[in-house]
């Protein structure tokens, strides 16, 4: 039986949720493992035994809800062992640098309400060795159409730039636009060229994937605008995984309406409509 390590702040989770999680995991044929449900052997420290448990589990589900919890240490160890990870993070939590490259799910909802999505994700991660969490986002977001889970935010790391580009391209193709991927060409900093065959207008798209604390700034907007004019484009769209500074938002409104700023929220909406 495949084991799944669960990491959470003990003070934030009730036994009722853990029992439901354990029962759900058992129903799909796996075993839940955590220091709270395993007897600590004499002669070993809690840390040593926790590391041994993680070593025995190919998968890990972690709930980051407390900035001072054990979860940070367990996450660090698991990532160092290349464990596959399903990570939930409480909104407004400060993300440490070692998690910048990790996909995670943020929600303000009661974690118990996420149990169906959690179990679906674990089932897919367990059965398909080629399936990684960056690929699961499209599946799960589409699945939300048939649920009441609306207050979920999907966070993509910079490793998923190609996936973000794919979502944007699919959305535009569905709308009848022509798409050219500029990644392999000698581009001028753009990622996609979108052409509206009816209006005969071109949109140059740039995707900026950065750490959460590094927002797209005014210099980025001005450079995009200058490149757009050099290429003779009609409009420019900048997609940022980290958001925009106030000055960037302000300058974009002054550039003849040619520069449109987009965030992950916009990509989520696109993904749900594909």
N, C-alpha and C positions, 0 to 999 in steps of 0.2 A: 504494500500500500504506500503510495506516494505521500510524503509528509510536507506540510505547509507550515512554515514558521510564522507566528503572529506576534507582532511587536506593537505595544501600546502602553500608554501611561496608565498604570493600574488605578490611579485615583479618578480617571475620567470615564471608566467603563464599568457598567453594571453587569452582574452575573447573568441577567436575563439576555442581554445582547450576546455575550460570549457563548452562552448555551445555544442560542439560535444559530450563531456562526458555526459552532462546532457541529451541530446537527445538520446544517446545510452542507458543510464540507463532507461529512460522512455520507450524505445521500449521493454525492457525485463521486464517491469512491476514494476519498482522501482523508488524511488524518491531520488534525490541528495540533500543533506543538507550540508551547510557550513555557517559560519558567514558572508561570502561575499554576499550570496543571501537570507539572512534572516534579517528582520528588527529587530534592537535592541530595546527591550522594555525599557521604562523609569523605573527607580527605580532598574534596575539590571545592574551589571557590565558586560562587554563583556565576562570576564572569566566565570561568573556565567551562562550566557546564553549559552556559548559554551559548558560548562559541561552538561547543560540540553539537548542540541541537541545531544551530544554523548550518553547520557543516553537513549534517545529515538531511537537510531540506533543500531541494532544488528551487523551491519557490518561497517567497516571503510576501506577506501582506502587512503593511505598516500604517499606523494611524498617528500622525504627528499633530498633537493637540496641546502639548505642554512644552514650552521652551527649555524646561529643566528636567525633562524626563529621560529615562533610559533609552528611549527610541533612537536618539541621535547616535549613541554608541553602537547599538545593534545594527542600525542602517549602515554606518561606516564599515563595520566588520563584514556585513553581507555584501556590500558593493565591492569590497576588496576581494571577495571570493567569487565574484561574477554571478551572484544569485539573481534570478529573475524576480522582478519586483512590481508589486501593485501598491502604490503609495497614495494615501489620502492625507491632505493637509488642511488644517483649520484655516479659514480666511484670516488675513491680516497677520499670519505668523511670519516672522522674519526667517527667510530661507538662507541657510548657511551655504557658503561657496561650493562645498562638495556635492550639493544637490542641484546646482544650476543646470547641469546637463541631464537631469532626470525628469521624465514625464510624470506628472502627478494630477490628481483630481482634487479640486477644492470645492467644498460645499458648506453652506450654513445650515443645511437640513440635519435633522436627527439622523445619526449614523445608521440607526436601525432601518430607516427608510431606504438606505442604499444597498441593503442586503441582496436583492435580486441582481443588481448590476455587478456587485462584488463577486457573487458566485458565478455569474456568467463569465466574467473576466477570468477568474481563476480556472474555470473549466477549459476555456480556450487556451490559456497559457499552458495548462497542463498537457493538453492533448496534442498541441501543434508545436513542435520544437522550433519551427521556423517563424513562429508568430511572436512578435514583440509588442510591447505596449504601445509603441508609436503607431503600429498598424491596427491596434484594437480600437483606437479612438473613433474611427469612422463607423465601425460596427456598433459601438456603444451609443454614439450620438444618434445614429439612425434608429436604434432601438428605443430611444427616448420618445419617439413619435407615439409609441403605444403605451406610455407610462405617464405618471403624474410627476415625474422627477424633473422639475424645471430649473431649480436653483443650483445647477451644477456648472462649474467652470472647468474647462479642459485646458491644461497648461502643457504646451509643447516646448521641448528643449531645442537648442540650435541644431541638434543632430537630425531634426526632422524638417529641415528646410525643403527638401525635395517633396516631402509629403504635403507641406503647406502649399507649395507651388502646384502640386497635382490637384488639390482641392479647388484652388482658384481657377486653374485652367478648365477643370470639368464644369465648374459653375458657368463660366463664360461660354464654353462650347454648348451647354444646354440652352443658353440664351440665343444661340445662333451666331456667335462671334467666331472669327478665325483666330487661331493661337499660334504663335511662334515662340519656341523655347530658345532664349538667348544665351543660355548657360555655356554652350559649347562654342559659341561664336566669339569673335573679338568684340564683346559688347562694351558699352560705355558705362557700366555699372547697373544695367537693368537686367531683370530676370525673365520677364515675359513681355512679348509684344502682342497686344490685342487689337484686332481690326474689326470695326463694325461695317459690314458690307453694305448695309442700307444707307447709313449716314456718311459713309466714306471717311470715318474718323479713326484715328489711332490712339491707343492708350499704352503708355509705357509703364510697366509695373516693376517695382523694386521691393524685395522682401528683406527686412532687416531683423535678424535673430540675435538677440543680445541677452545678457544676464538681466534679471529683474530690476537691478539697481542702475542700469545704464539705458536711459531713455533716448530716443531719437531727438536730436537737438536742432536748433535753428540752422546751423551750418549744413547739416544733412539735407534740410529742406531746400536751401539755396542751391546747393550743388545739384540736387535732383532737377530743380527748375532750370538751371543753366544747361544741363545735359539734354533736357527735354527740348529746349528751344534749338539747340544745336542739331538735334536729330529731326526737327520739324514735326514733333508730335503734337497732337491736339490736347491731350490730357495726361497727367501722371498720377499714379496711385502708389502710395507707400504703405506697406503693411509692416507693422512693428509688433514683435512679441513682448516688448517691454513698455510700450506706450510712448507718449511724446511729452516733451517739456512744454510749459505754458507758452514760452516764446516761439516754439516750433508751431504750435497750434495757431498762435496769433499771426505769424508771418504767412502761413498757408492761406489765411483768409484774405490776404492783401495781394496775392499773386494772380489776379484776374480769374479766380475760380478754377485755375488749371490744375492745382495740386490737391488731391483728395487723400486724407489720412484715414487709415484703417487699422483696427486692432484685432486681437484674437477673437473678440466677441463677434466681429463681422465675419471672420472665417468660420466660426461655429455656426452662424446662421446660414452661411453658404453651404456648409457640409450637410446640414439638416435638410436643405432643399434639393440636394443633388438626387 
